[in-house]
């Protein structure tokens, strides 16, 4: 067993944790919508066709926003196909995933689903094959009260009150050659500025997000972002970042150091945002929307990514294990630690497609990654503290010597409650951890929350749905500090009461 110390100081913070970092993403892809959130005629669905068991699974995830309808899908999508009487909606071929889209679930159904589950809609507009005018018309349809063509059509479609959509993505991954309507950064920046101006002209209260690089593997990573950001700076509020973590090399120590790369990406954007702000001599701030993130590498390419023109085919239905859950926790730690720059983050996705929840006709399965998401979303609120960690390192393959512990922390100044979120990356060594809080003494701790196991490849299945589930663990209080013992390959959450002293 090795020894580590985590020092927290209520005066060393990065600001308020934005609850929007616990948002999600729902795309017209595979069984994410049809047979996922929406399954009319199923005995488990309500009168609107929404799966009740999925609704029940989503609520503990406490997602403030859900992004829709894509993703790659949005870049060849006409939102007008998905409104009005269902029987009159056109059936379309989807360019992105080579599936057949019936359009029986569209903007109004999505907003109704959001209201039912208790989240807010975050809409993306088509800047691949779509126009700035069509984007502004969608804002008018969604947010204008009445008295115009599109707002009155919404009312005629059964929604008298505006949808009140506040977050809008200006296209998706437009740097990617796979994207419908892909263009160079300069052309995308023109499209985004034009669309954003028209959209805010219809509703000045909305916030907009420009599409950054689709990942740091892209050849124009950061250069694309710089060009788009410099051109649109005065008219946008966020820039997007995307990352899908992969362990195709099947190297557990290397993969469990993934948080190092996640942190680096956020630092890249922090530097870029500061640079552009300086170049523009601007007092304005633009923030980061990490609006696609997850583990995804098994179900990629070939039959996993193309639906052979079927409706709701089984596409990219990743099966998650323990090591994936520990990487998910490291994403959340990075978002919390960088609360001053990361204001929105969307888990991609939420049901069936690279998702924490899988469905079949008669039930639902919770994957390993579901559990840390629920626990973090429950307890990560208040101020983000800057942890100072004194602890061992381990050898993470090609990533070299890597800190064993990955840590974030939240603090509520009104109650004195501190919550530590700690990942032990080491595949073989347990760690005895002491948590000190400067200027305060730990006065009490309930049971800690622990997710761990002996096998990094352990995963839940329909036959063994509880192979990877959380448990409680002891958190001792000694001499004003918290002490806990973390097994190898574990994530622990400890809620600590503190008093001045």
N, C-alpha and C positions, 0 to 999 in steps of 0.2 A: 504494500500500500504506500502511495506517495502522499505528500502534504502540500496543501495550497491555502492561500489566504486571499479573500476578496475584501477590498476596502471600499466602502461607499461613503460619500459625503453629500449631504443635502444641499451644500453650496456649490457642488460640481455637477452641473446639469447641462443637458442639451435642449431643454425646453419641454413643452407640453407634448405628451404622446397623442398624436392624432388618431382617433379611433378608426379613421378611414383606411388605415393600414391593414385592417382585417376584412377588407372587401373581397368580393369574388368575381367570377367571370362565367358567363353562359353564352355559348355560341351555337349556331345552327350547324352542328357537326355530330355525326354518328348518332348515338342515343342520348345525347345530353338533354335535348328537349323532348323529342318523341320517345316514349318509353322511359324518360327520365323525370323531368319535372311535370310533363304533360302527357297524360295517358288516358284519354276519354274512353269510357266503357269498361275500364278496369275496376274491379270491386274495391280496390284500395284508393280510388280517386274520388274527389268530391264532385259537386254538381257542375263545377267549372272545368272539370277534367284534370285538376291538379292532384298529383299523388300526395295523399295525406301523410304517408310515412316519410316521404322526402321533405315535406314541410316540417314535420316534427324533427327530422335530423338536421335541417338547416338552422332552426331557431337557436340551439345552443352554440352555434358558430358565431352568432351575433354579428353578422355581416352588415355594416352600415350602408354599403352600396354593392350592387351587382352590375357589372359591365355587360353590354349586349348590343348588337347581335353577332359581333365578331371583333377581332379575329379576321382571318383570311376571307371568311364568308362575306364580310361587309363590303369588300372592294368590288364586288359585282352584284350587289344587292340593291334592288329598288324597294324602298320601304313602303311604297304605295301598293305593292303586291300583297302586303300583309295586313291590310285594313279592310273594313267593310264586311258585308255578309260572307261568311265562310264559304258557302257554296259557290260564290262568284269569284273567288280568288284564283289566280292562275297557278298552274303547276309549272315549275321552272327547273331547268338543269342547272346545278350549282357547279360553277367553274372550279372553285377552290378544292373541293373534296370529291368531285365527280359523283355526286349523289343526286337524287330527285327530291326537290323541295316542294311540299304540298302547300306551304304558306298558311296552314290552318292555325299557326301560332305566330302572332306578329306583335307590333308595338303595344296595342291595347291589352292583349293577353299577357304580355310580359309585365306591363305596369300593374295589372290586376294581381299577378302572381307576387310581385314585389310587395304590394300592400298586404297581401295575405300572409306572407312569411315574416313581414316586419322589417323590410329593407327599402332602400331608395334606388330608383333606376339611374344608371349611368349609360348614356347612349353614345354609340359611335356612328359617324356619318361616312358615307361612301365618297372618298376622294380619289378612288382609283378610276372607275368608269362613270362616277356620278359627277354632279355639278355643284357649284356653290349655291345656286338657286335652290336645287333640290334639298340641300342641307338646311337652308334657311326655312324652307317650307315645312320640313319636319319639326323644326323649333316652333313654327307657327301652329302646326297641328297639335303639338304636345303642350305648349305653354301659354298660348294666347287665349284670353278668356272667351271671347265670342265676337261676332260681328264681321268676321272675315271668312273667306272661302274655306280655308283649311281648319280654322277653329270651329266653324259651324259644322263642318263634316265630322269632326271628332264628336261633337255634341249629338249629331244625327246617328253616330255609331254607338251611342249609349253612354258617353262620358261627358256629362254636363260640366263638370269641374275640370280645369286644366290639370295635366299630369304633373306639372311643376318640376321638370327635369333640370337639375342644376349643373351636372357635370357632363361634358361633351368631348369625345375623342375626335380629333380632326384626322380621320383615316386610320389606317393600321399598317405598320411595318412596310411603309412605302419604299424603303431602301432595298427590299428583297426582290430579286428577279422573279420569284415565284408568285408575287402579288399581282393580281389583276390591276392593270393601269400603272405598273411600276414606272417611275420616272427618276431622273437625277435629283439631287437634293435641291438645286436651285428652282426646278420646276415645281417640286412638291411644296417648297416654301411659298411660292406664289399662290398655289391652290389653297394652302392652309390659311394664308392671310386673307385672301378674298372671301373664303367661306366663313372664317371666324368673324370678320367684320359684318357680313350680312347677318349671321346668326345672332351676334350681340346687338345688331340693329333692331332685330325683332324682340329680343329679350336681353336688356343690358345687365340683368342680374346673373346670367349664367357664367360658368367658368369653363375654359377650353384647355385642351391638352394636345400639344403637337406630337407627332410620331417621331421618336428618336430611333436610334439604331435597333435592329431586331436582336442584337446580341454583340458581345465584345469579340466574337469570332469573325464578324463581318469586316471586309477589307477597308471600308470607309468609316469604321467605328470611330466616334468622336469628331471626325471631319464632317460627316453627314450632319451630326447633331449641331456642330458649330454653325454650319451654313444655315440650317433651318432656324436655329435659335436667334442668330444675329438678325435675320430678316424679319422674324415675327415677334421679337422680344416685347415690343410695346403693346401687343394685342393679345398675348396668350398668358396663361397662368401656370402651366405645368409643361414639362417634357416627359415623355414616357421612356422607361427602360424595360427590357424583357430579358429573362434568362430561364433556360431549362437545364437543370443539372443532370449530368450523365455519368454513369459508372460502367461504360462499355468495356473498360479494361478489367473489370471485376477485381478491383484493388480496394478493399475495405479501408485500410489506413489512409490511403490517398483520398478516397471519396469522403471520409469523415472530416477531412480538412477543407471541405468545400466552402465553409464560412469565410475563409481567408479570401477566396476569389469574389464572393458576394460583397464583402467589405471593400475590396479594391474597386469594384464597379461603382459603388456608391461614391467612393472618393474621387473617381474619375469625373462623375457628374458634378460633385461638389466643386471641383476645380474648374470645370467648364462653366458652370453657372456664375462663379465668381469672376472668371475671365471676361465673359460676355458682358456682365454687369459693369465691369471696369471700362471695357472698350466703349460701351454705350454711354458711359458717364451717367448712369441711371441710378435713381434712388429706389426704383422698383425692384421687387424680388420675384423670381420664378422658381418654382419648386419641382421636386421629382415625384412622378407618378410611376411606381414600379408595377405596371398594370398587367403584366403576365409573368408569373413565376411558378415554378414547381420542379419536381423531379420528373424527367421523361426521357427514356432512352430504349426501353425494351420494345415497345409497340411503335416503331417508326418505319417509314418507308414502305414501299410495295403495297401489299394487301392491307396493311394497317392504315394507310393514308388515302386510299382511293376506294370509293364505295361501289364501283361498277354500276353506277346509276340506280342503285337500290334506294329505297326510303328507309331512313334510320338504320343503316347497317352498323354492325359492331366495329367501330373504328377507334384506334388508340385507347383501348381500355386497359391501361397500365395496372399491374398488380403490385402493390406496395409492401415493403418489408420494414424491418426494424431500422436498418441503416438509413433508409429513405426518410423515416420519421425523424431521425436525429438531424438530417440535413434540413428538413422543413423547420425544425426548431431553430436552426442557425440562421435561416432567412429571417424569421421573426425577431431573433435577437438583434440582427443587423438593422432592421427597420426601427426597432425601439431605440437602440444606441444612437442612431442618426436621426432623431426626431426633429432636428432643426432643418433638415433638408428633405426627408422622405415624409410626404404628407398623405399619400394614397398608395395602396398596394392591393393588387387583385390576384388571389389564388386562381390559377388556370388549371382545371376548371372545377366545377362543384359536384356534378353528378355524371357517372358512367365514363365520361371522357377525361382521362388523366385526373381522376377525381377521388376525394376521400370517401365517397359513397357510391356503391354499385347497386343496381336494381335488377330484379327479374320480376316476372308477372306476379309472383306470390310473396315477394318480400324484398328486404334490403340488407346489405352487408356494409358494416363499417370497416374501412381499411385502416392500416396502422397510422397513416398520416392524419386521420381525423382527430385523434386524441390530443396531440399537442396544440393543434389549432384551437380546439374548444377551450382548453385550459388557459392558454395565453389570452385568448379573447375575453375570457371571464375576468382575469386578474390584472392585465396590463393596462393601467390607466393612471392618470396623474402626470407627474414629472419624470422624465427619463434621467436617471442618474448615470454618471460616467464611472464605470467600474475600473478600479486599479487592481490588477490580478498579479499576485506573486505565486507562481506555481511551476510545475515541471513542463517539459516539452516531450514530444514523442516523434518518431521518424515516420513521416507521412509519404513514403515513396518518393516520387519525383518532386513533391512539394517540400521536401526536406524537413528540418526541425520545425515543429508546429506546436504552439501552446496546447496543452491538453484540455484546458477549460475554455469554453466560449460562453460569455456571460452578458446579460443585460439586466437592468433593474428599474423598477418603478417606485415612486414615492408620493404619498399623499400628505402634504404638509399640515392639513387640517386635523387629520387623525393620527399622524405619526406612523402610519402603516407603511412598511417597505416590503416589496416583493422581489425576490431574486429568481431569475430564470437561468439555469446553469446546465450546460451540456458537457459531459465527459466524453471527449472524442477517442480516448485511448481504447483500443480493442482488447487490451489484456490487463491493464492495471486499474485498480480502484483508487479513489482519491478521498482523503479526509480533508474536508473543507471547513475553514473558519471564516465567518462573515462578520466584519466589524463595521459599525456605522459611526462616522466621526461626529462627536458632540452629542451622541445619543447612546443609550444602552438598550439592548434587546430585552424586552420585558416578558415576552411570551411568543410562542410559536405553536400553531396547531400542527396537525399531521402534514407532512410534506407530501407532494404528489410526485410519483416516480413512474417513468416508462423505461424499461430495460429488458434484457434477455441475454441468454448465452449465445444465441445464433444470430448473426447480423442478417441472415437471409430468412429468418422466421417471418411468416406473413399470415394474415387472416384469410380464410377461405369459406366457402359455403358449408363445407363439411367440418371445418374447425374455425368458427368465427371468433374465438377468444384466444387465439395463439399469441397475439400481441395486444395486451390491454394494460392500462395503468393500474397502479396500486398505491396504497398509502405507505409512508415511511416515517421514521422518527426524525425529529429535528430537536436537538438538545440546546438548552440555553445555559451557558456557563460564563460567569464573570462579565456579563453584559454583552456577550457575543453569541452568535448562533453557530452550532457545529453540526455538520452532517457528513455522512459517508456515502459516496457515490460509487456504485458498481461500474465496471467497464461498460462502455457503450450505453450511456444512460442520459436522460434528461430529467432534471428535478426542478420543481417549482416550490419555493418556500415563502409563505406569507408570514411576516414578522411584525409583531407589535413592538413599538419603541417608546421610550420616554427620554426626556432631556437628562443629561448627566454624563 
